[in-house]
Amino acid sequence: MPRLHIAPRATILVVMGGVFVAHFLEVSIYAAALALMQGVGLGSIGGTPEGDLFDFFYLSLTSFTTLGVGDVVPTGPMRVVTSFEALNGFVLIGWSTAFSFPAMERLWERHRRPARS
């Protein structure tokens, strides 16, 4: 972050945007793995799926965020993958928070305006 030559508020947006994109990619990778698993017969999606690829992304997102709505559920070996995804998402979201807050605090300290007397 110190090498970024942009305004402090823009730096914060870049950092948070980067974190968001990273989590989006992680969820997408899990969704692709779930689609592949169903394609080779290693589980399926039960509940009330709509029958498109968005179901895999939705299941992956609810698993990654540990939300687990329950309207779309994995069956077979897919349950193990979504369980690991929930654990992985919990750790990565926590790690992102633990990384982002101190980084932003340092940025705010460097760019804090002097108090007026």
N, C-alpha and C positions, 0 to 999 in steps of 0.2 A: 503493500500500500504506500509506503513512503516514496516510491518511485513514480507513482501516478501524479502527474502534474495537472490535476484538476481540482476544482473547489471541494472543500470538505464534505459538503452535503452531497455532491455528485459522487464522491468516493464512497460514501455510505451506500448510496443507491447501487453503485457498481458491485460492492461487496455482497449486498443482500440479493441483488440480481444473480450474481454468480452462484450463491448458495441455492437459490431457487432453481436455477438451471441444472445444477448438479443433482438435486433431489429429483427433478423431473426426469433426468436421464436414468437415474437409478430405478425409478418406478417403471420407466419404459423398458428397461432391460429385463426386469422381473416379468412384466407383461408379455414380452416376447418369449421368455422361457415358459410361461404358463401356456401360451398358444402352441408352442412347439410340443410341450408335454401332452396337450390334448390331441394334437395332430398324430402323435405316435402311440396314443392309447394309454398314456400314463395319468389317467384322471380326466375329469371334466368339470364343467361348471354347472352346478345345480341351483335350485331356487327359482328365481324369476328372471333369467337372462333375456336380453333382447335379441340375441342371436347374431351379434356382429363383433368385430374386433374390439370395439369400445368396452365390451364386457370384461375382457382381460385387463385392460387398463384400469377400469373401475375397481375390479377385485384387487389388483395390485396396489392401487392407491389407498383403498380402505385397509388393506393389510399393512402397508408400509407405515401409515400414520397411526396404526393400532386402533383405528376407529371401529372396524369390524361391524358394519351395519347389519349384515345377515340376510339381506334380500338376495344376494348372489353369493353362493358358497362353493368352495372347492370340494371335490370328491376324490377318493383314491389317493395315490401318492402326492397329488397336487397339494393336499392338506399340509404335508411336511414342509414343502417349499414355502407356502404362504406363512407358516409358523416361523420359519427362519427369517422370512422377509419382515415380519412384524418385529422380531428381535433386532434385526439389522437396522430397520427404520428407526426404532426407538433409540438405539445407540447413535446412529448418524445424525438424527435431529438434535439429540442432546449434545453431541460433539460440535455440531454447527453452531449451536447457541453458545457453548463454552468457548469457541474460537471467535465468534463474531463480537460478543460483548467486550472482551478485553481489547480487541483490535479497534473497535469504535471508541472505546474509552481513551485509548492512547491518541487517537486522531482528534478527539474533542479537546484533550489536554493541550496538544500542540497548537490548536487553532482557537483556543479560548481567547476571547477579547479581554483586554485588561479592564479591571473594574474602574468605574469613574469615581473620582473623589468628591 
